[in-house]
């Protein structure tokens, strides 16, 4: 199965982002901490254009803290731009507004100082970008203190851009999640599919589940065994079958229901029930 998903609204969204970027002072780049490097979109990378970039490793509560700390120590993200910073965040938790605005204030210090020297109050405008289902709109709602942006645990919920005022002297632009037009690296594509950044409806759920089982056993052995109380050895489809029997997902005649097992597997992973995982 070759994974590629780039619906028409993403083409329009990228075009609008490129037109809007000239009006912003900084970029808030939301990454999914469960697959941070796969969350980097080359098309979004181009938007920075020497502007300050605040990377937010979102969904940190579901991620492997050891791997994320190693990524931060190596400054893999920070080195991408001359003026950038990285923070770990759970966009659903309180305190996000204070943390994000403090980082934006530091990143945009030169503009703030320049305006103060002229006796003017500065207004910082930041664009929020990221792949689908990275938690952008959840973050925006937290920053605003109320549900102003549409959210959902699936790809493609936000379809249009919207400017919102947050804090004192800050505006943020919530934008639709966008992928890259051609997902040539299928390893990256699979990780995006695992975390829900690609529309589940276009994927072969059983084949993807088998790929996930194969991948997860390499980096987190026993994650499946601990969750489903099974022996996770054998071919991936055999493990999927064991999950079906363990959860009593059975068809008439007692045959395993692979579809329900696949759906449950990804639901458990995305809710953190397999443990704290970063791919």
Secondary structure, 3 states (H helix, E strand, C coil): CCCCCCCHHHHHHHHHHHHHHHHCCEEEEEEECCCCCCCCCHHHHCCCCCCEEEEEEECHHHCCHHHHHHHHHCCCCHHHCCCEEEEECCCCCCCHHHHHHHHHHHHCHHHHHHHHHCCCCCCEEEEEEECCCCCHHHHHHHHHCCCCCCCCCCCCCCCCCEEEEECCCEEEEECCCCCCCCCCCHHHHHHHHHCCCCCHHHCCHHHHHHHHHHHHHHHCCCHHHHHHCCCCCCCHHHHHHHHHHHCCCECCCCCECHHHHHHHHHHHHHCCCCCCCCC
